[in-house]
Amino acid sequence: MQQMSPYATRRASLLRGEGDLYLYLEDLTGPANVTSSAVWVANYLPAPDGRGEPTEPGTPPRMGAGGTRHPEGCPGLGQGIELIWFEEGDAVAVVDGEGVLAAIPGWAGRSEFYGYSRYARGRSPLAWELTRDANQVLETKVIESREFWKWRGNGAWNEIRSTGLLHLESNLSPQDAAWPLGDAAFPELIATRHRVGEDPVWVTVTTGLSGQRMAGVEQYVDEPDSAARIELAIARTTPDQSGAELLSSLASIPFGRCTWLGEGHTIGGSPGGYPTFGPDKAAILLTANPPSGSRFPTPDLRGLTRRGDPVTYLWVMVIDEETFRMARGRDASTAVDHLAATGASWIQ
């Protein structure tokens, strides 16, 4: 059984070998497909002594007798086996009529943890036991993911687009231009340009990124629900397309690379890499709290929620090499303070 994630960034394979069953997760975002994690699911033959031994050269090890609940051989697969992708697209579970059979969560592939199996006992590099607590978390995630994909398959884009644009137009003004973003078929993304009231400032904003949670946030943020959904915004003093062109390249990062963007994140480059924004501009800094530095007040875009989670609008700041080094070497707040001290504006 093999299936690609809806974002086309991962591929899951449930493979039956000589006496065993493994779940593999491949990363499709690089130049060569790489197996990011592989978890033992079951043995169909009696287990060897110990925790796990290779069977034949070039084949994965079969779980040893000490690492499985069924040393004589695990039960056969039942009916209704399916692969369930988590909303973020970086994790997958094998589910049958009894619930989660095995899972590779987003944090697998490090510290000798590669995934969970119902038939594992204890912890080994091949699989960790699916404890009551772990099973409860994964079963909840499976239910939420089923509901999410059902929602996405039933015309959710129309809802995402209409509520997003209504929010922007109530806080800015009616759109005066719109562009589709990226080459991927999913998730659907657009950028729209809005004038800020009667001021000579135009804000270009994405709609669609917040329709799904980004991968990896829970591994780095204490309160991931507050950072898992974003949109991107950039302000200009002329109604040109440069903002939309820059957002197009940035908006493809989270779901094209199966990663996340958040407060203080930087995207590097080199001086002269952003000529439309100035000959010295070298990188991008994202922040929800840009420096004012202008007689025009920064619009407050807070208030939009998606599926109960708040949406964070991250402003795109095009920065020079000195500020970029500061953000990377210290922290983003220091870089934002530096921008404010030098009179930088939220308008690019």
N, C-alpha and C positions, 0 to 999 in steps of 0.2 A: 504494500500500500504506500503510495507516494503522493505528496500534495505540496504545491507551492503556496506561500502565504498570499493573502490578497494584495499586499504591497509589493510582491515579487522580490522581496529581499531575503527570504529564507525558504528552504525546502526541507520538508520532513519526510522521512522514509522509515517505514516499519518493515524490517527485513527478517525473514526466517532463514536461519542458516542450518548447519549440521548439528541439530540438537538444541538450538537456542534461538531466542528472539531478541532483537535489538531495535531501539528507536534512535535514529540519527537526525541531527539538525545541521544543515549546511548553510553557510553564509554565502549569499549570491551577490554581495555588493562589491567585492573586489575583482581584480582581473582573473583570478582563478578561484573556483569554488573550494571553500575550506570547510571541513567538518568542525563546527564550533563546539559540539557536544555529542556524546553518544552514551546512552544508558541501557544497561541490561534490563530486559523486561521479564524473561522467563527461560527456564530450561525445559526441553522436552525429553531429555535423556537423564539418567541418574547423574547427580553432581559429582565431580571429582573431590577428593579430600582437600581440606584447607578452604581458603576464602575464594580462590579463583585461580585457574591454571589455563595456559594456552592449550588449545586442542591440537591444531595443526599450524605450521608456519603460514602466516598471512591471513589467519582467521582470528576473529575476536575471542577473548578468553570466555570460557563457560564459567558461570558462577559456581564457586565451591560449596561444599556441603554446609560449611559454617555460615554462609552468607545468604542462604535461602530458606524460606519456610517449608519448602517441599524438596528435600534432598533426593527423593526418589523420582522427581520430575513434576513440574508444575501442571495445574489443570490446563486443558486445551482452551483455545479461544472460544468464547461464546458468541451469541448473536449480537448484531448491532454495533460491531466495532467501528469506530470512527475517529478521525483526527479533529480536534477542536483547537483552532488558533485563538490565542488570547488577543484582546483588542489591540494591544500595542504592536503585535506582529513579531515579537522577538521570542515567543514561547509557544509551546504546543503541548497538548495532553492527548493520550490515547484513552478513550472512554468506551466502556461496554455497558451492558445492562445493569451491572452492579455499581457503576460509578467510575472513578479514575483508576485505570489500570497502571499507567505510567505517565510521567510528565517530565519535561525539560523546561524549567522556569527561566526567566530572563537572567537570573544571577548564576546559572549553571556554567560550567566550563572553567572554574577556578578553584584553587585550594582543594583539589581532589574531590570536588563535588560536581557530578555530571547529570544528576537527575534522580527521581524517585521511582520506585517500583512497588506495587502491592505485594509482590512475592519476595521482596528483599528482607533480610533480617539484619538489624544493626546498620553499620555504615561501612562501606568499602568503596574503592575507586570505581567499581562497576555500577553500583547503585546504592542509594540510601533507602532505609526503611520508610515506608509511608506511614508515619505515626498518626495518631488521632488528630493532633494539632495541624500537622502538615496537610492531612487529608481534608480537614475542614476548610483550610485556606484555599486549597486547590479546587474543591467542589464548589465553593462560592465563586471562585474565578471562572470556572467552567459555566456556571449558570449565568453570570454576568456577561460572559463572552457570547454565549448563545443568544441572549437578549440583544446584545449589541449588533451582531451580524444580521439578526432578523430585522432589526430597525433599519440598518443600512440597506438591506435588500428591498425595503418597502418604501422607496421614495424619500429617504432621509435627506438627500442633498437639497431638495426643494425647501425643506424645513430649515436646514443649516444656512442656506443662502438667504432666504427671506428674513429670518430672525437676525442674522448677522448684519444685513444691509439696513434693516429697520433700526437696529441699535446705532449704527454709524450715522445714519441720516438724522437721527434724533439728537446726536451729540455733535455733529459737524454740519452737514448740509446735504441736499440731494446729490447723488453722484453725477459727475459730468463726463466720466469716461470709465471704461471697464476693460480688463484684459484677462484671458485665461492664462494660467500659470503652469509651467512645466510640461513635460512630454508624457508623464505617466497617466494612465487611465484612471488610477485610483490612488489616493483620495482626490476628489475633485477640488480644485483650488482656483480662486479668481483674485484679482486685485482691482480695487475701485479707487477713483480719485475724487476727493471732496474739497471744496473750498471751506476754510474756517470762517464761517459767518461772512462778514463784509471785508475781512482782513485780506491783504495780498499774500496769503499763505495757502498752499494746497497740500493736503495730506493724502498719501496713497497708502491703502491698507489692504491686507489679505483677508479673505474670508474662506474658511474651509479647514485650516490647520487645526482649529479647536474642535473639529467634529470627532476626533479620536485622540485618545491619550497617547503621549509619546513614550517610546521605549526607554528604559533605564533610569527614569526619574526616581523611582523608589529606592534605588541603590545609593543615591547621593543626597537626597533631600529628606529631612526629618518629617515634613508634612507634604508628601507627594501630591495629594489631592489639590493643593494650592498652586502647584507648578506644572501639572501634567498637561494642561491645555493652554495653548498660546495662539496669538495672531501677531503679525509684524506690521509696523507702521513707519513711514518716513515722511518728513515734511520738506517742502521746497517753496521758494518764493516765486517760482514760475510754474505754469501748468504744463510741464513737459512729461516725457515718458521715462526719464532717467530713473525715477523712483520705482516705477513698475519693473523696469529691466533689472534693477538691483534686487528687488524683492523676489523676482522670478528665480534667480540663482540661489537665494537664501532659503526660500520656501521649500525647495526640493530636498534640503538636508535632512530633516527629521525622519521622514518616511522613505526617502530614497536611500538613506544610509543606516536606517534602523537605530537612530540615536535621538538625542534631545537637545533643545536649545533653551537657555534660561537666563536669568538675571546675571549680568556680568560676563557672559560668554563672549569670546572674541573669535573672529575668523581672520586669519592672517593673510598677508600679502606682501607687497613690496612697494616702496615709494614710487608714485606714478601709476599705481595699479588702478586708481579710480579717477581718471583725468577729469571727468565731468564734475567732480566734487572738489577738485583742487590738485595741483601738481605734486603736493607733498603728502597726499593721503595714501595710507599704506594698509589699512585694516578696518575691520568692522567691530564695533562694541555694541552689545545689546543691553538695554536697561529700561526698566519700567518707570524710572525716575530721572529723566534727562535734565541737564542744567537748563535754566530758563534762558539767560543770556540774550533776551530779546524783549522788545516792548510788547510783543504779542504773547499772551498767556498760553501755556500748553493745554490743549484740550484734555479733559478727563474722560477717558474711554472705559473706565471701570463700570461694572454692573452687569455684563453679559455672563450668563451661565450656560453650561452644556451638561445635560444629564446629571445635574446637581453639583457640578464642579465649577468654580470660578474660572473665567478666561482672563489671562494676563496679556495685555497688549505691550509688547516689547518694542521700544523705539530704536531705530537703526541710527547709530552715530558713526560717521565715517571719520576715522582718526588718523593722526600722523604716527610715524614710527616711534617717537619718544613716548607717546601716550600708550601705544600698543605694548611696548616693553614694560611700562609701568603696570599695566593691567595684568600682564603675564607674570611679572616678577614679584608683585606685591598682591594686590587684590583689586577687583573692579571698582569698589567704592573709592579707593584712593585715586584711580584714574578718573572717575566721574568728578570727584572733588577738584582734581587738577584741571579738568575741562571747565568747570564752573569758575575757578580762580583766574583762568586765562580768558574769560568772557565768551567761551564757546556757547553756542545756542542749540536748542533742540531742532532748529531748522537747518537743514544741510545745504 
